[in-house]
Amino acid sequence: MLKTLLVFITMTTVAFAQPKNIIGNCQSCNLTKPSQDYNTRQKIQRGMIVEQKYTTCRLKRRLTSKHTGLQACIYQGGNKTFTLMYEKNCPRQYKCKYNPGGVEPNIDDIIDSLNNIKK
């Protein structure tokens, strides 16, 4: 009887000594879960993060306001990527966000908005 009890206690302690999945059951060892261990490049490849694409936008048109002296700069990049900036001096090119299939800004609206800035 004592032998059977001793064998039973030994078998149960061996069975519960270490869990099969140590990541889910270990409270004191502070191991990180595998899903939290990815670097930025791995997250992009897995589709967890969407990587922003950039293209070179070159100056297409420049309009100057008579009242404020600001310039409205229209830039065009790859696959009809258009951007509009208001600055004192327009750079000839810069890296802009890739947004294909855009529509070129209307020049009349730009002139009206530049003239309304002072009012």
N, CA, C and O atoms as a GROMACS GRO file, in nm:
protein
  476
    1MET      N    1   0.083  -0.119   0.000
    1MET     CA    2   0.000   0.000   0.000
    1MET      C    3   0.087   0.126   0.000
    1MET      O    4   0.062   0.219  -0.075
    2LEU      N    5   0.189   0.127   0.083
    2LEU     CA    6   0.281   0.240   0.092
    2LEU      C    7   0.358   0.255  -0.038
    2LEU      O    8   0.385   0.366  -0.083
    3LYS      N    9   0.393   0.141  -0.098
    3LYS     CA   10   0.463   0.144  -0.226
    3LYS      C   11   0.374   0.204  -0.335
    3LYS      O   12   0.421   0.283  -0.416
    4THR      N   13   0.250   0.166  -0.336
    4THR     CA   14   0.156   0.216  -0.436
    4THR      C   15   0.135   0.367  -0.418
    4THR      O   16   0.130   0.441  -0.516
    5LEU      N   17   0.123   0.410  -0.296
    5LEU     CA   18   0.106   0.552  -0.268
    5LEU      C   19   0.229   0.631  -0.309
    5LEU      O   20   0.218   0.740  -0.365
    6LEU      N   21   0.346   0.577  -0.282
    6LEU     CA   22   0.471   0.643  -0.319
    6LEU      C   23   0.485   0.651  -0.471
    6LEU      O   24   0.529   0.754  -0.522
    7VAL      N   25   0.450   0.546  -0.542
    7VAL     CA   26   0.456   0.546  -0.688
    7VAL      C   27   0.354   0.646  -0.744
    7VAL      O   28   0.385   0.717  -0.840
    8PHE      N   29   0.236   0.653  -0.686
    8PHE     CA   30   0.133   0.746  -0.732
    8PHE      C   31   0.177   0.892  -0.712
    8PHE      O   32   0.158   0.974  -0.802
    9ILE      N   33   0.234   0.924  -0.598
    9ILE     CA   34   0.281   1.060  -0.571
    9ILE      C   35   0.395   1.096  -0.665
    9ILE      O   36   0.399   1.208  -0.716
   10THR      N   37   0.486   1.004  -0.690
   10THR     CA   38   0.598   1.029  -0.780
   10THR      C   39   0.548   1.054  -0.922
   10THR      O   40   0.599   1.144  -0.989
   11MET      N   41   0.452   0.977  -0.967
   11MET     CA   42   0.400   0.992  -1.103
   11MET      C   43   0.326   1.125  -1.120
   11MET      O   44   0.337   1.190  -1.224
   12THR      N   45   0.251   1.165  -1.020
   12THR     CA   46   0.175   1.290  -1.032
   12THR      C   47   0.268   1.411  -1.026
   12THR      O   48   0.243   1.510  -1.095
   13THR      N   49   0.373   1.406  -0.946
   13THR     CA   50   0.466   1.520  -0.941
   13THR      C   51   0.545   1.531  -1.071
   13THR      O   52   0.577   1.642  -1.114
   14VAL      N   53   0.577   1.418  -1.133
   14VAL     CA   54   0.648   1.422  -1.260
   14VAL      C   55   0.556   1.477  -1.368
   14VAL      O   56   0.601   1.553  -1.454
   15ALA      N   57   0.429   1.441  -1.366
   15ALA     CA   58   0.334   1.485  -1.467
   15ALA      C   59   0.308   1.635  -1.457
   15ALA      O   60   0.289   1.701  -1.559
   16PHE      N   61   0.305   1.690  -1.335
   16PHE     CA   62   0.276   1.832  -1.316
   16PHE      C   63   0.399   1.918  -1.294
   16PHE      O   64   0.387   2.037  -1.265
   17ALA      N   65   0.516   1.860  -1.306
   17ALA     CA   66   0.639   1.935  -1.278
   17ALA      C   67   0.661   2.046  -1.380
   17ALA      O   68   0.693   2.159  -1.341
   18GLN      N   69   0.645   2.019  -1.509
   18GLN     CA   70   0.664   2.121  -1.612
   18GLN      C   71   0.553   2.110  -1.714
   18GLN      O   72   0.524   2.001  -1.764
   19PRO      N   73   0.492   2.221  -1.745
   19PRO     CA   74   0.385   2.215  -1.845
   19PRO      C   75   0.444   2.198  -1.985
   19PRO      O   76   0.560   2.230  -2.009
   20LYS      N   77   0.362   2.147  -2.075
   20LYS     CA   78   0.408   2.127  -2.212
   20LYS      C   79   0.427   2.260  -2.284
   20LYS      O   80   0.520   2.275  -2.363
   21ASN      N   81   0.339   2.357  -2.258
   21ASN     CA   82   0.349   2.489  -2.320
   21ASN      C   83   0.392   2.588  -2.212
   21ASN      O   84   0.308   2.641  -2.139
   22ILE      N   85   0.523   2.612  -2.202
   22ILE     CA   86   0.576   2.694  -2.093
   22ILE      C   87   0.541   2.842  -2.111
   22ILE      O   88   0.538   2.916  -2.013
   23ILE      N   89   0.515   2.886  -2.234
   23ILE     CA   90   0.487   3.028  -2.258
   23ILE      C   91   0.354   3.068  -2.197
   23ILE      O   92   0.342   3.176  -2.138
   24GLY      N   93   0.255   2.985  -2.210
   24GLY     CA   94   0.123   3.019  -2.159
   24GLY      C   95   0.108   3.001  -2.010
   24GLY      O   96   0.022   3.065  -1.949
   25ASN      N   97   0.190   2.914  -1.947
   25ASN     CA   98   0.170   2.880  -1.807
   25ASN      C   99   0.273   2.939  -1.713
   25ASN      O  100   0.255   2.933  -1.591
   26CYS      N  101   0.380   2.995  -1.763
   26CYS     CA  102   0.486   3.045  -1.677
   26CYS      C  103   0.453   3.188  -1.634
   26CYS      O  104   0.448   3.278  -1.717
   27GLN      N  105   0.431   3.210  -1.506
   27GLN     CA  106   0.395   3.342  -1.455
   27GLN      C  107   0.517   3.420  -1.406
   27GLN      O  108   0.519   3.542  -1.414
   28SER      N  109   0.617   3.350  -1.356
   28SER     CA  110   0.730   3.419  -1.293
   28SER      C  111   0.849   3.439  -1.385
   28SER      O  112   0.940   3.514  -1.350
   29CYS      N  113   0.852   3.376  -1.501
   29CYS     CA  114   0.972   3.385  -1.584
   29CYS      C  115   0.967   3.500  -1.684
   29CYS      O  116   1.069   3.529  -1.747
   30ASN      N  117   0.853   3.566  -1.701
   30ASN     CA  118   0.837   3.685  -1.786
   30ASN      C  119   0.886   3.665  -1.929
   30ASN      O  120   0.952   3.752  -1.985
   31LEU      N  121   0.855   3.552  -1.987
   31LEU     CA  122   0.890   3.529  -2.126
   31LEU      C  123   0.790   3.603  -2.216
   31LEU      O  124   0.672   3.607  -2.184
   32THR      N  125   0.837   3.660  -2.326
   32THR     CA  126   0.746   3.726  -2.418
   32THR      C  127   0.682   3.624  -2.508
   32THR      O  128   0.739   3.519  -2.537
   33LYS      N  129   0.564   3.654  -2.552
   33LYS     CA  130   0.495   3.565  -2.643
   33LYS      C  131   0.558   3.582  -2.781
   33LYS      O  132   0.610   3.689  -2.812
   34PRO      N  133   0.556   3.479  -2.863
   34PRO     CA  134   0.619   3.489  -2.995
   34PRO      C  135   0.559   3.600  -3.081
   34PRO      O  136   0.631   3.660  -3.161
   35SER      N  137   0.429   3.629  -3.069
   35SER     CA  138   0.366   3.730  -3.152
   35SER      C  139   0.412   3.871  -3.114
   35SER      O  140   0.399   3.963  -3.195
   36GLN      N  141   0.463   3.890  -2.993
   36GLN     CA  142   0.509   4.022  -2.950
   36GLN      C  143   0.658   4.041  -2.981
   36GLN      O  144   0.712   4.148  -2.956
   37ASP      N  145   0.722   3.940  -3.034
   37ASP     CA  146   0.865   3.942  -3.052
   37ASP      C  147   0.908   3.979  -3.194
   37ASP      O  148   1.027   3.971  -3.225
   38TYR      N  149   0.814   4.020  -3.282
   38TYR     CA  150   0.849   4.052  -3.419
   38TYR      C  151   0.910   4.191  -3.428
   38TYR      O  152   0.869   4.282  -3.356
   39ASN      N  153   1.008   4.207  -3.517
   39ASN     CA  154   1.059   4.341  -3.542
   39ASN      C  155   0.974   4.406  -3.650
   39ASN      O  156   0.881   4.344  -3.702
   40THR      N  157   1.004   4.531  -3.684
   40THR     CA  158   0.920   4.606  -3.776
   40THR      C  159   0.915   4.542  -3.915
   40THR      O  160   0.808   4.535  -3.975
   41ARG      N  161   1.027   4.496  -3.966
   41ARG     CA  162   1.031   4.435  -4.098
   41ARG      C  163   0.948   4.308  -4.102
   41ARG      O  164   0.879   4.283  -4.201
   42GLN      N  165   0.952   4.227  -3.996
   42GLN     CA  166   0.872   4.104  -3.992
   42GLN      C  167   0.723   4.136  -3.987
   42GLN      O  168   0.642   4.066  -4.048
   43LYS      N  169   0.686   4.243  -3.914
   43LYS     CA  170   0.545   4.282  -3.907
   43LYS      C  171   0.496   4.328  -4.043
   43LYS      O  172   0.381   4.301  -4.079
   44ILE      N  173   0.580   4.398  -4.120
   44ILE     CA  174   0.541   4.442  -4.254
   44ILE      C  175   0.522   4.321  -4.345
   44ILE      O  176   0.426   4.316  -4.422
   45GLN      N  177   0.612   4.224  -4.337
   45GLN     CA  178   0.603   4.105  -4.422
   45GLN      C  179   0.483   4.018  -4.386
   45GLN      O  180   0.427   3.951  -4.473
   46ARG      N  181   0.443   4.019  -4.260
   46ARG     CA  182   0.326   3.941  -4.218
   46ARG      C  183   0.196   4.014  -4.245
   46ARG      O  184   0.088   3.955  -4.233
   47GLY      N  185   0.203   4.143  -4.282
   47GLY     CA  186   0.082   4.220  -4.310
   47GLY      C  187   0.022   4.285  -4.188
   47GLY      O  188  -0.091   4.333  -4.194
   48MET      N  189   0.094   4.288  -4.078
   48MET     CA  190   0.044   4.352  -3.956
   48MET      C  191   0.056   4.504  -3.965
   48MET      O  192  -0.022   4.576  -3.903
   49ILE      N  193   0.154   4.553  -4.041
   49ILE     CA  194   0.176   4.696  -4.063
   49ILE      C  195   0.178   4.719  -4.213
   49ILE      O  196   0.241   4.642  -4.286
   50VAL      N  197   0.111   4.824  -4.259
   50VAL     CA  198   0.114   4.860  -4.400
   50VAL      C  199   0.224   4.963  -4.418
   50VAL      O  200   0.220   5.071  -4.359
   51GLU      N  201   0.322   4.930  -4.501
   51GLU     CA  202   0.434   5.019  -4.524
   51GLU      C  203   0.391   5.130  -4.621
   51GLU      O  204   0.335   5.103  -4.727
   52GLN      N  205   0.418   5.254  -4.583
   52GLN     CA  206   0.384   5.368  -4.666
   52GLN      C  207   0.479   5.377  -4.785
   52GLN      O  208   0.601   5.366  -4.768
   53LYS      N  209   0.425   5.396  -4.904
   53LYS     CA  210   0.508   5.408  -5.024
   53LYS      C  211   0.526   5.555  -5.057
   53LYS      O  212   0.435   5.635  -5.039
   54TYR      N  213   0.645   5.590  -5.106
   54TYR     CA  214   0.677   5.726  -5.144
   54TYR      C  215   0.724   5.730  -5.288
   54TYR      O  216   0.776   5.631  -5.340
   55THR      N  217   0.704   5.846  -5.351
   55THR     CA  218   0.751   5.868  -5.487
   55THR      C  219   0.812   6.008  -5.495
   55THR      O  220   0.788   6.091  -5.407
   56THR      N  221   0.889   6.033  -5.598
   56THR     CA  222   0.948   6.165  -5.616
   56THR      C  223   0.848   6.254  -5.688
   56THR      O  224   0.809   6.225  -5.801
   57CYS      N  225   0.808   6.361  -5.623
   57CYS     CA  226   0.716   6.457  -5.684
   57CYS      C  227   0.796   6.576  -5.733
   57CYS      O  228   0.877   6.633  -5.660
   58ARG      N  229   0.772   6.612  -5.859
   58ARG     CA  230   0.844   6.724  -5.920
   58ARG      C  231   0.748   6.839  -5.942
   58ARG      O  232   0.629   6.820  -5.967
   59LEU      N  233   0.801   6.961  -5.933
   59LEU     CA  234   0.722   7.082  -5.947
   59LEU      C  235   0.662   7.091  -6.087
   59LEU      O  236   0.733   7.084  -6.187
   60LYS      N  237   0.530   7.106  -6.092
   60LYS     CA  238   0.461   7.116  -6.221
   60LYS      C  239   0.419   7.261  -6.248
   60LYS      O  240   0.440   7.313  -6.357
   61ARG      N  241   0.359   7.327  -6.146
   61ARG     CA  242   0.316   7.466  -6.160
   61ARG      C  243   0.340   7.540  -6.031
   61ARG      O  244   0.344   7.482  -5.922
   62ARG      N  245   0.356   7.671  -6.047
   62ARG     CA  246   0.375   7.758  -5.932
   62ARG      C  247   0.291   7.883  -5.954
   62ARG      O  248   0.304   7.949  -6.058
   63LEU      N  249   0.206   7.915  -5.858
   63LEU     CA  250   0.123   8.036  -5.864
   63LEU      C  251   0.153   8.120  -5.742
   63LEU      O  252   0.162   8.068  -5.631
   64THR      N  253   0.168   8.251  -5.761
   64THR     CA  254   0.200   8.341  -5.651
   64THR      C  255   0.081   8.431  -5.622
   64THR      O  256   0.019   8.484  -5.714
   65SER      N  257   0.049   8.448  -5.495
   65SER     CA  258  -0.059   8.537  -5.454
   65SER      C  259  -0.009   8.681  -5.455
   65SER      O  260   0.104   8.709  -5.415
   66LYS      N  261  -0.096   8.771  -5.501
   66LYS     CA  262  -0.059   8.913  -5.504
   66LYS      C  263  -0.062   8.974  -5.364
   66LYS      O  264   0.016   9.066  -5.336
   67HIS      N  265  -0.149   8.925  -5.277
   67HIS     CA  266  -0.168   8.985  -5.146
   67HIS      C  267  -0.069   8.934  -5.040
   67HIS      O  268  -0.011   9.014  -4.966
   68THR      N  269  -0.051   8.803  -5.034
   68THR     CA  270   0.029   8.745  -4.926
   68THR      C  271   0.172   8.714  -4.966
   68THR      O  272   0.259   8.706  -4.880
   69GLY      N  273   0.198   8.696  -5.093
   69GLY     CA  274   0.331   8.658  -5.138
   69GLY      C  275   0.358   8.508  -5.128
   69GLY      O  276   0.467   8.463  -5.163
   70LEU      N  277   0.260   8.433  -5.082
   70LEU     CA  278   0.276   8.287  -5.076
   70LEU      C  279   0.263   8.227  -5.214
   70LEU      O  280   0.197   8.283  -5.302
   71GLN      N  281   0.326   8.114  -5.232
   71GLN     CA  282   0.320   8.044  -5.359
   71GLN      C  283   0.240   7.914  -5.341
   71GLN      O  284   0.258   7.842  -5.243
   72ALA      N  285   0.154   7.887  -5.437
   72ALA     CA  286   0.084   7.758  -5.441
   72ALA      C  287   0.163   7.671  -5.537
   72ALA      O  288   0.177   7.703  -5.655
   73CYS      N  289   0.215   7.561  -5.487
   73CYS     CA  290   0.300   7.473  -5.565
   73CYS      C  291   0.224   7.344  -5.595
   73CYS      O  292   0.176   7.278  -5.503
   74ILE      N  293   0.212   7.309  -5.721
   74ILE     CA  294   0.149   7.185  -5.762
   74ILE      C  295   0.258   7.089  -5.806
   74ILE      O  296   0.339   7.120  -5.893
   75TYR      N  297   0.260   6.973  -5.744
   75TYR     CA  298   0.361   6.871  -5.772
   75TYR      C  299   0.294   6.750  -5.834
   75TYR      O  300   0.180   6.717  -5.803
   76GLN      N  301   0.369   6.682  -5.924
   76GLN     CA  302   0.321   6.560  -5.985
   76GLN      C  303   0.425   6.450  -5.966
   76GLN      O  304   0.544   6.471  -5.990
   77GLY      N  305   0.376   6.333  -5.923
   77GLY     CA  306   0.463   6.218  -5.903
   77GLY      C  307   0.420   6.104  -5.994
   77GLY      O  308   0.348   6.124  -6.091
   78GLY      N  309   0.464   5.984  -5.962
   78GLY     CA  310   0.435   5.866  -6.041
   78GLY      C  311   0.288   5.829  -6.039
   78GLY      O  312   0.221   5.843  -5.937
   79ASN      N  313   0.237   5.780  -6.154
   79ASN     CA  314   0.098   5.735  -6.170
   79ASN      C  315  -0.003   5.840  -6.127
   79ASN      O  316  -0.098   5.810  -6.054
   80LYS      N  317   0.017   5.962  -6.171
   80LYS     CA  318  -0.072   6.075  -6.144
   80LYS      C  319  -0.092   6.100  -5.995
   80LYS      O  320  -0.205   6.115  -5.948
   81THR      N  321   0.017   6.104  -5.923
   81THR     CA  322   0.013   6.144  -5.783
   81THR      C  323   0.030   6.296  -5.780
   81THR      O  324   0.135   6.348  -5.818
   82PHE      N  325  -0.073   6.367  -5.734
   82PHE     CA  326  -0.067   6.512  -5.728
   82PHE      C  327  -0.071   6.558  -5.584
   82PHE      O  328  -0.144   6.502  -5.502
   83THR      N  329   0.010   6.660  -5.552
   83THR     CA  330   0.006   6.722  -5.420
   83THR      C  331   0.009   6.873  -5.437
   83THR      O  332   0.056   6.925  -5.539
   84LEU      N  333  -0.041   6.943  -5.338
   84LEU     CA  334  -0.048   7.088  -5.339
   84LEU      C  335   0.010   7.140  -5.208
   84LEU      O  336  -0.027   7.092  -5.100
   85MET      N  337   0.100   7.238  -5.217
   85MET     CA  338   0.161   7.296  -5.097
   85MET      C  339   0.158   7.447  -5.110
   85MET      O  340   0.170   7.502  -5.219
   86TYR      N  341   0.141   7.516  -4.995
   86TYR     CA  342   0.150   7.662  -4.988
   86TYR      C  343   0.277   7.697  -4.912
   86TYR      O  344   0.290   7.666  -4.793
   87GLU      N  345   0.371   7.763  -4.980
   87GLU     CA  346   0.498   7.800  -4.916
   87GLU      C  347   0.548   7.931  -4.975
   87GLU      O  348   0.494   7.982  -5.072
   88LYS      N  349   0.655   7.983  -4.913
   88LYS     CA  350   0.718   8.103  -4.968
   88LYS      C  351   0.806   8.069  -5.087
   88LYS      O  352   0.806   8.141  -5.187
   89ASN      N  353   0.881   7.962  -5.077
   89ASN     CA  354   0.965   7.914  -5.187
   89ASN      C  355   0.937   7.767  -5.210
   89ASN      O  356   0.940   7.687  -5.116
   90CYS      N  357   0.911   7.731  -5.333
   90CYS     CA  358   0.877   7.592  -5.367
   90CYS      C  359   1.004   7.517  -5.407
   90CYS      O  360   1.076   7.562  -5.496
   91PRO      N  361   1.032   7.404  -5.344
   91PRO     CA  362   1.144   7.322  -5.391
   91PRO      C  363   1.110   7.257  -5.524
   91PRO      O  364   0.992   7.236  -5.555
   92ARG      N  365   1.212   7.224  -5.602
   92ARG     CA  366   1.188   7.167  -5.735
   92ARG      C  367   1.134   7.024  -5.726
   92ARG      O  368   1.056   6.983  -5.812
   93GLN      N  369   1.174   6.950  -5.625
   93GLN     CA  370   1.122   6.815  -5.607
   93GLN      C  371   1.133   6.775  -5.461
   93GLN      O  372   1.214   6.831  -5.387
   94TYR      N  373   1.053   6.679  -5.419
   94TYR     CA  374   1.060   6.623  -5.285
   94TYR      C  375   0.992   6.487  -5.285
   94TYR      O  376   0.924   6.451  -5.381
   95LYS      N  377   1.009   6.412  -5.178
   95LYS     CA  378   0.946   6.281  -5.164
   95LYS      C  379   0.806   6.301  -5.107
   95LYS      O  380   0.790   6.356  -4.998
   96CYS      N  381   0.707   6.255  -5.180
   96CYS     CA  382   0.569   6.266  -5.133
   96CYS      C  383   0.507   6.126  -5.124
   96CYS      O  384   0.560   6.030  -5.178
   97LYS      N  385   0.394   6.118  -5.054
   97LYS     CA  386   0.325   5.991  -5.039
   97LYS      C  387   0.266   5.948  -5.173
   97LYS      O  388   0.208   6.028  -5.246
   98TYR      N  389   0.283   5.822  -5.203
   98TYR     CA  390   0.235   5.764  -5.329
   98TYR      C  391   0.084   5.748  -5.322
   98TYR      O  392   0.033   5.672  -5.240
   99ASN      N  393   0.014   5.819  -5.410
   99ASN     CA  394  -0.132   5.814  -5.415
   99ASN      C  395  -0.173   5.810  -5.562
   99ASN      O  396  -0.203   5.915  -5.619
  100PRO      N  397  -0.176   5.692  -5.624
  100PRO     CA  398  -0.198   5.685  -5.770
  100PRO      C  399  -0.342   5.720  -5.808
  100PRO      O  400  -0.436   5.704  -5.729
  101GLY      N  401  -0.355   5.770  -5.931
  101GLY     CA  402  -0.488   5.798  -5.984
  101GLY      C  403  -0.550   5.925  -5.931
  101GLY      O  404  -0.673   5.936  -5.928
  102GLY      N  405  -0.471   6.022  -5.889
  102GLY     CA  406  -0.524   6.146  -5.837
  102GLY      C  407  -0.568   6.240  -5.947
  102GLY      O  408  -0.545   6.214  -6.066
  103VAL      N  409  -0.632   6.350  -5.906
  103VAL     CA  410  -0.678   6.451  -6.000
  103VAL      C  411  -0.599   6.578  -5.974
  103VAL      O  412  -0.576   6.616  -5.859
  104GLU      N  413  -0.557   6.645  -6.081
  104GLU     CA  414  -0.480   6.768  -6.066
  104GLU      C  415  -0.568   6.876  -6.005
  104GLU      O  416  -0.683   6.893  -6.046
  105PRO      N  417  -0.516   6.951  -5.906
  105PRO     CA  418  -0.596   7.057  -5.843
  105PRO      C  419  -0.634   7.165  -5.944
  105PRO      O  420  -0.558   7.194  -6.037
  106ASN      N  421  -0.753   7.223  -5.926
  106ASN     CA  422  -0.804   7.325  -6.015
  106ASN      C  423  -0.733   7.458  -5.988
  106ASN      O  424  -0.726   7.501  -5.873
  107ILE      N  425  -0.681   7.522  -6.091
  107ILE     CA  426  -0.603   7.645  -6.076
  107ILE      C  427  -0.690   7.759  -6.027
  107ILE      O  428  -0.645   7.840  -5.946
  108ASP      N  429  -0.814   7.769  -6.074
  108ASP     CA  430  -0.903   7.878  -6.032
  108ASP      C  431  -0.932   7.872  -5.882
  108ASP      O  432  -0.936   7.975  -5.816
  109ASP      N  433  -0.952   7.752  -5.830
  109ASP     CA  434  -0.975   7.737  -5.686
  109ASP      C  435  -0.852   7.776  -5.605
  109ASP      O  436  -0.864   7.832  -5.496
  110ILE      N  437  -0.736   7.745  -5.658
  110ILE     CA  438  -0.611   7.779  -5.588
  110ILE      C  439  -0.593   7.930  -5.581
  110ILE      O  440  -0.557   7.983  -5.476
  111ILE      N  441  -0.618   8.000  -5.692
  111ILE     CA  442  -0.604   8.146  -5.693
  111ILE      C  443  -0.705   8.210  -5.599
  111ILE      O  444  -0.672   8.304  -5.527
  112ASP      N  445  -0.828   8.161  -5.600
  112ASP     CA  446  -0.930   8.216  -5.510
  112ASP      C  447  -0.893   8.195  -5.364
  112ASP      O  448  -0.911   8.285  -5.282
  113SER      N  449  -0.841   8.077  -5.330
  113SER     CA  450  -0.805   8.051  -5.191
  113SER      C  451  -0.684   8.136  -5.149
  113SER      O  452  -0.678   8.182  -5.035
  114LEU      N  453  -0.590   8.157  -5.238
  114LEU     CA  454  -0.476   8.241  -5.204
  114LEU      C  455  -0.519   8.386  -5.184
  114LEU      O  456  -0.468   8.453  -5.094
  115ASN      N  457  -0.610   8.436  -5.265
  115ASN     CA  458  -0.657   8.572  -5.249
  115ASN      C  459  -0.745   8.591  -5.128
  115ASN      O  460  -0.753   8.701  -5.075
  116ASN      N  461  -0.812   8.485  -5.083
  116ASN     CA  462  -0.900   8.492  -4.966
  116ASN      C  463  -0.824   8.480  -4.834
  116ASN      O  464  -0.881   8.503  -4.728
  117ILE      N  465  -0.697   8.445  -4.840
  117ILE     CA  466  -0.620   8.429  -4.716
  117ILE      C  467  -0.608   8.561  -4.643
  117ILE      O  468  -0.616   8.564  -4.520
  118LYS      N  469  -0.589   8.670  -4.716
  118LYS     CA  470  -0.569   8.800  -4.653
  118LYS      C  471  -0.698   8.859  -4.596
  118LYS      O  472  -0.694   8.936  -4.500
  119LYS      N  473  -0.812   8.823  -4.655
  119LYS     CA  474  -0.940   8.882  -4.614
  119LYS      C  475  -0.983   8.841  -4.477
  119LYS      O  476  -1.088   8.884  -4.430
   0.00000   0.00000   0.00000
